[in-house]
Amino acid sequence: MKKISTYLILIVAITLTSCDGYNKLLKSSNYELKLERAQQYYAKGNYVKAMALFEELIPVYKGTDKAEEIYYYYSYCNYYQGDYGLSQYHFKNYARSFPNGKHAEECLFLNAYCYYLNSPAYHLDQTDTKNAMAELQNFIDQYPESSRIDSCNKISDLLRGKLERKEHDITIQYFNIGDYKAAIASSNNFAKDFPESRYIDELMYTTVNSYYLLAINSLETKKLERLNLSIESYLKLVDLYPNSNYSLKAESIYESCKKMKSNIKTQ
């Protein structure tokens, strides 16, 4: 009985699809009718059918006064179906093809926004994140008076936060696996790229600790230099962040560095 019911539902669905004449419309050469029906499907949220019709109409109406709107709706069909990679491409292509079109600003913004929607979790590859930031900046440069500037800045902050978190974790990972030179270099680069980050004092402490651990395992000829660098990094940390949660740990390393230095001098 259940199989019969399922079969009947399928027959009804096929019948309804056929009744609206869609398959017949696809074979038709009446492009005006196709455009009218595509717009109707779009208005009803049936983006699959609308997109198929708009896609066919793009080359037909190329160079006419209808080309711009057809391509605009076609781009949105991809967007509403969640294909942000394709919709990003088409929104940008619209902005290039119709730079003076009434949707040019909107489409250039949506191009960047689609990159943002495709931006993955911070620990994954951040190519789309960086592309989104570049496209948002491109939009700001082209439309500095746009009402979308605030949205661009907010989205850029979110994207920048992902890059910040990823670089922070990479630095800590270098330290945890004992690659102290890489941890120091990564920490220094992080400070240049994200000078206002909430992780700065943590990574400065990582630098203090990294120089100290390098000194412990160094040849005698390099030990003093690395102890001095650890002390220098500690003094910079407490100067910039006197209330850091890492101050006590860093101070302990500082005291150890001074003792090691005094032993070197008395040898």
C-alpha positions as CSV (number, residue, x, y, z in Angstrom):
1,M,0.0,0.0,0.0
2,K,2.8,2.3,0.9
3,K,4.6,1.7,-2.5
4,I,1.3,2.5,-4.3
5,S,0.9,5.8,-2.4
6,T,4.5,6.8,-3.2
7,Y,3.9,5.9,-6.9
8,L,0.7,8.0,-7.0
9,I,2.5,11.0,-5.4
10,L,5.2,10.8,-8.1
11,I,2.6,10.6,-10.9
12,V,0.8,13.7,-9.5
13,A,4.1,15.6,-9.2
14,I,5.0,14.8,-12.8
15,T,1.6,15.7,-14.0
16,L,1.7,19.0,-12.2
17,T,5.1,19.8,-13.7
18,S,3.8,19.0,-17.1
19,C,0.6,21.0,-16.6
20,D,2.4,24.2,-16.2
21,G,3.9,23.8,-19.6
22,Y,7.5,24.1,-18.5
23,N,8.9,21.3,-20.6
24,K,7.0,22.6,-23.6
25,L,8.3,26.1,-22.8
26,L,11.9,25.0,-22.8
27,K,11.5,23.7,-26.4
28,S,9.8,26.9,-27.5
29,S,11.4,29.6,-29.6
30,N,9.1,32.2,-28.2
31,Y,11.8,34.1,-26.2
32,E,9.4,36.9,-25.1
33,L,7.2,34.3,-23.4
34,K,10.3,32.6,-21.9
35,L,11.4,35.9,-20.4
36,E,8.0,36.5,-19.0
37,R,7.7,33.1,-17.5
38,A,11.3,33.3,-16.1
39,Q,10.4,36.4,-14.3
40,Q,7.3,34.8,-12.9
41,Y,9.2,31.7,-11.7
42,Y,11.7,34.0,-10.1
43,A,9.0,36.1,-8.3
44,K,7.6,32.8,-6.9
45,G,11.0,31.6,-5.7
46,N,11.3,28.8,-8.2
47,Y,14.9,29.6,-9.0
48,V,15.8,26.3,-10.7
49,K,13.3,26.8,-13.5
50,A,13.9,30.6,-13.7
51,M,17.7,30.0,-13.9
52,A,17.4,27.6,-16.8
53,L,15.3,30.1,-18.8
54,F,17.5,33.1,-17.9
55,E,20.6,31.1,-18.9
56,E,19.1,30.4,-22.3
57,L,18.0,34.0,-22.8
58,I,21.4,35.6,-22.0
59,P,23.0,35.1,-25.4
60,V,19.6,35.7,-27.1
61,Y,19.3,39.2,-25.7
62,K,23.0,40.1,-25.6
63,G,23.5,43.7,-26.6
64,T,19.9,44.6,-26.1
65,D,18.3,46.8,-23.4
66,K,17.1,43.6,-21.6
67,A,20.4,42.0,-21.3
68,E,21.3,43.7,-18.0
69,E,18.2,42.7,-16.1
70,I,18.3,39.1,-17.4
71,Y,21.9,38.7,-16.3
72,Y,21.1,40.3,-12.9
73,Y,18.3,37.9,-12.2
74,Y,20.4,35.0,-13.4
75,S,23.2,35.9,-11.0
76,Y,20.6,36.0,-8.1
77,C,19.2,32.6,-9.1
78,N,22.7,31.1,-8.4
79,Y,22.9,33.0,-5.2
80,Y,19.5,31.9,-3.9
81,Q,20.4,28.3,-4.6
82,G,23.4,28.7,-2.3
83,D,26.0,28.4,-5.1
84,Y,28.1,31.2,-3.8
85,G,31.1,30.4,-6.0
86,L,29.2,30.7,-9.2
87,S,27.1,33.7,-8.0
88,Q,30.3,35.5,-6.9
89,Y,31.6,35.1,-10.4
90,H,28.4,36.3,-12.1
91,F,28.0,39.2,-9.7
92,K,31.5,40.4,-10.5
93,N,31.0,39.8,-14.2
94,Y,27.8,41.9,-14.1
95,A,29.7,44.8,-12.5
96,R,32.4,44.5,-15.2
97,S,29.9,44.1,-18.1
98,F,27.6,46.9,-16.9
99,P,29.8,49.3,-15.0
100,N,27.2,52.0,-15.3
101,G,24.2,49.7,-14.8
102,K,21.7,50.4,-12.0
103,H,22.8,47.2,-10.2
104,A,26.5,47.7,-10.6
105,E,27.2,48.8,-7.0
106,E,25.0,46.1,-5.5
107,C,26.6,43.4,-7.6
108,L,30.1,44.4,-6.8
109,F,29.2,44.3,-3.1
110,L,27.6,40.9,-3.5
111,N,30.7,39.6,-5.3
112,A,32.6,40.3,-2.1
113,Y,29.8,39.1,0.1
114,C,29.8,35.7,-1.7
115,Y,33.5,35.2,-0.9
116,Y,32.6,36.0,2.7
117,L,29.8,33.4,2.7
118,N,32.3,30.8,1.3
119,S,34.9,31.7,4.0
120,P,35.5,28.5,6.0
121,A,36.3,28.0,9.7
122,Y,39.5,29.8,10.8
123,H,41.6,26.6,11.0
124,L,41.0,25.8,7.3
125,D,42.5,27.3,4.2
126,Q,41.7,31.0,4.2
127,T,42.0,31.8,0.5
128,D,38.4,32.8,0.3
129,T,38.7,34.9,3.4
130,K,41.6,36.9,1.9
131,N,39.8,37.2,-1.4
132,A,36.7,38.5,0.4
133,M,38.8,41.2,2.2
134,A,40.4,42.2,-1.0
135,E,37.1,42.5,-2.8
136,L,35.6,44.4,0.1
137,Q,38.4,46.9,-0.1
138,N,38.0,47.1,-3.9
139,F,34.3,47.9,-3.3
140,I,35.2,50.6,-0.7
141,D,37.7,52.2,-3.1
142,Q,35.1,52.3,-5.9
143,Y,32.1,53.4,-3.9
144,P,33.5,55.3,-0.9
145,E,30.1,57.1,-0.3
146,S,28.1,53.9,-0.4
147,S,25.5,53.1,2.3
148,R,27.1,49.6,2.3
149,I,30.5,50.8,3.7
150,D,29.5,50.1,7.3
151,S,28.6,46.5,6.3
152,C,31.9,46.2,4.5
153,N,33.8,47.3,7.6
154,K,31.9,44.9,9.9
155,I,32.4,42.0,7.6
156,S,36.1,42.8,7.2
157,D,36.5,42.8,11.0
158,L,35.0,39.3,11.1
159,L,37.2,38.1,8.4
160,R,40.3,39.6,9.9
161,G,39.4,37.9,13.2
162,K,39.6,34.5,11.4
163,L,43.1,35.3,10.0
164,E,44.2,36.6,13.4
165,R,43.0,33.4,15.2
166,K,44.7,31.2,12.6
167,E,48.0,33.0,12.9
168,H,47.8,32.9,16.7
169,D,47.3,29.1,16.6
170,I,50.1,28.6,14.2
171,T,52.5,30.5,16.4
172,I,51.5,28.5,19.5
173,Q,51.8,25.3,17.5
174,Y,55.4,26.1,16.5
175,F,56.1,26.6,20.2
176,N,54.4,23.4,21.3
177,I,56.4,21.3,18.8
178,G,59.7,22.9,20.0
179,D,60.4,25.0,16.9
180,Y,61.2,28.0,19.0
181,K,62.9,30.0,16.2
182,A,59.7,29.7,14.1
183,A,57.6,30.6,17.1
184,I,59.6,33.8,17.6
185,A,59.4,34.8,13.9
186,S,55.7,34.0,13.8
187,S,55.1,36.0,16.9
188,N,56.9,39.1,15.5
189,N,55.0,38.9,12.2
190,F,51.8,38.6,14.2
191,A,52.5,41.8,16.1
192,K,53.1,43.6,12.8
193,D,49.9,42.3,11.2
194,F,47.6,42.5,14.2
195,P,49.0,45.3,16.5
196,E,45.6,45.7,18.3
197,S,45.1,41.9,18.9
198,R,44.0,40.5,22.3
199,Y,46.7,37.9,21.8
200,I,49.7,40.2,21.6
201,D,50.8,39.8,25.2
202,E,50.4,36.0,25.1
203,L,52.6,35.8,22.0
204,M,55.1,38.3,23.5
205,Y,55.3,35.9,26.5
206,T,55.8,33.0,24.0
207,T,58.8,35.0,22.6
208,V,60.3,35.4,26.1
209,N,59.9,31.7,26.7
210,S,61.2,30.7,23.3
211,Y,64.4,32.7,23.6
212,Y,64.9,31.2,27.1
213,L,64.4,27.6,26.0
214,L,66.7,28.2,23.0
215,A,69.3,29.5,25.4
216,I,69.1,26.4,27.6
217,N,69.8,24.2,24.7
218,S,72.3,26.5,23.0
219,L,76.0,26.2,22.5
220,E,77.9,28.4,25.0
221,T,78.7,30.8,22.2
222,K,75.0,31.6,21.7
223,K,73.6,31.2,25.2
224,L,74.3,34.7,26.4
225,E,72.9,36.4,23.3
226,R,69.6,34.4,23.7
227,L,69.4,35.1,27.4
228,N,69.7,38.8,26.7
229,L,67.0,38.6,24.0
230,S,64.7,36.8,26.5
231,I,65.3,39.5,29.1
232,E,64.8,42.2,26.5
233,S,61.5,40.6,25.4
234,Y,60.4,40.4,29.0
235,L,61.1,44.1,29.7
236,K,59.1,45.0,26.6
237,L,56.2,42.8,27.6
238,V,55.9,44.3,31.1
239,D,56.3,47.8,29.7
240,L,53.5,47.5,27.2
241,Y,51.3,45.1,29.2
242,P,52.0,45.6,33.0
243,N,48.8,43.9,33.9
244,S,49.1,41.0,31.6
245,N,48.0,37.5,32.8
246,Y,51.4,36.3,31.6
247,S,53.5,38.7,33.7
248,L,54.2,36.3,36.6
249,K,55.2,33.5,34.3
250,A,57.4,35.8,32.3
251,E,58.9,37.2,35.5
252,S,59.9,33.7,36.5
253,I,61.7,33.2,33.2
254,Y,63.3,36.6,33.6
255,E,64.8,35.6,37.0
256,S,66.0,32.3,35.6
257,C,67.7,34.2,32.8
258,K,69.5,36.5,35.2
259,K,70.8,33.5,37.2
260,M,72.0,31.8,34.1
261,K,73.8,35.0,33.0
262,S,75.5,35.3,36.4
263,N,76.8,31.7,36.1
264,I,78.1,32.4,32.7
265,K,80.1,35.4,33.9
266,T,81.6,33.5,36.9
267,Q,82.7,30.5,34.9
